[in-house]
């Protein structure tokens, strides 16, 4: 059982989320209409709607150029994860974070925020 106020807040959030998903969503780059709302992507600066073609054309695929590099050094002096596509997502999506080994602090690859959260629950990227 949850308090009535919290239930109302959660209901309002669900209504707004449904409204966002139902609204027509156009790619910020080319203006193409998203077929199912799946182009809505979190980025380092907030949510964007970006089609896979625009994401692939404006961002680099990660080719393990930083594999084994110290995460702390890359975050301070290296390229931003936002310059790359997520290494896990099948659809081209901009990355937001560097995945790294917590035991050794070494970079594994760029991930979207949602993929990173999923992997924290499921297990590390290999």
HELIX and SHEET records of a PDB file:
HELIX    1   1 UNK A    4  UNK A   22  1                                  19    
HELIX    2   2 UNK A   52  UNK A   58  1                                   7    
HELIX    3   3 UNK A   71  UNK A   77  1                                   7    
HELIX    4   4 UNK A   81  UNK A   83  5                                   3    
HELIX    5   5 UNK A  113  UNK A  122  1                                  10    
SHEET    1   A 2 UNK A  40  UNK A  43  0                                        
SHEET    2   A 2 UNK A  46  UNK A  49 -1                                        
SHEET    1   B 2 UNK A  97  UNK A 100  0                                        
SHEET    2   B 2 UNK A 107  UNK A 111 -1                                        
END                                                                             
